[in-house]
Amino acid sequence: MTAYETLRHFADSYGLVAMLVVFLTLCLWPFRPGAKHHNHSAAHSIFKDEQDGQ
């Protein structure tokens, strides 16, 4: 088996599973229980320099 065939076999099997795990982890990361404060501060960060009454 050549190096190309070995890498191709890895990419078709374990590489696909690894990419799926990384994708799901990154998609679900903002929804973890401890992220509520970080999400709220990121959502309101665009308003931090605005002043009321202008």
C-alpha positions in Angstrom: 0.0 0.0 0.0 1.4 3.4 -1.0 1.5 6.4 1.2 -1.2 8.0 -0.9 -3.5 5.0 -0.4 -2.8 5.0 3.4 -3.6 8.7 3.7 -6.7 8.4 1.5 -8.0 5.5 3.7 -7.4 7.6 6.8 -9.2 10.6 5.4 -12.1 8.5 4.2 -12.6 6.9 7.6 -11.1 8.4 10.8 -10.5 11.8 9.3 -14.2 12.2 8.5 -15.1 11.2 12.0 -12.6 13.6 13.4 -13.9 16.5 11.3 -17.4 15.7 12.3 -16.5 15.8 16.0 -14.7 19.1 15.6 -17.6 20.6 13.6 -20.2 19.5 16.2 -18.0 20.8 19.1 -17.6 24.2 17.4 -21.4 24.4 16.7 -22.4 23.5 20.2 -19.7 25.5 22.0 -21.8 28.7 22.4 -24.7 26.8 23.9 -22.8 25.3 26.9 -24.2 26.4 30.3 -21.2 28.6 31.3 -21.3 30.7 28.1 -24.4 32.7 28.8 -22.5 35.7 30.3 -20.0 35.7 27.4 -22.7 35.5 24.8 -24.6 38.4 26.4 -21.6 40.6 26.6 -20.6 39.8 23.0 -24.2 40.6 21.8 -24.2 44.0 23.6 -20.6 45.0 22.9 -21.7 47.1 19.9 -23.7 49.4 22.2 -21.0 50.0 24.8 -19.9 53.4 23.4 -23.4 54.7 22.8 -24.9 57.2 25.2 -28.6 57.6 25.8 -30.2 60.8 24.9 -28.4 61.6 21.7 
